[in-house]
Amino acid sequence: MIRTKCYIAGKISGEDPDKVREKFLEAETKLRAVGFEVVNPIRLNNGTAGPWKESMKRCLPALLNCQYILLLEDFNRSEGAKIEFMLAQAARIHILFDRDIEWFGRHPEMLRHE
């Protein structure tokens, strides 16, 4: 069975590392609960923010392998997340917001794999 992948985008740099991990893990848990395979940038970067440019080198290719991107509430306060959003738009990756996750839980047949 092909699993639909969703990348999580939100503010990481300059934030409390524990709160960032908590925020991204909460989003990951919600996405997995409704059937997504999740690409979490915190996991891609070994649980730390790390140097920004190096993090983006890992994150952007991973995003391009996803069918969806979840934009966390604070994504617009992050240069990296705004770049991820623009890349997702250009690559025609489906855009999700937090409020959309619950809907997919009620309509799992709507998950797109292309």
Order of alpha helices (4+ residues) and beta strands (2+ residues): beta-alpha-beta-alpha-alpha-beta-alpha-beta-alpha
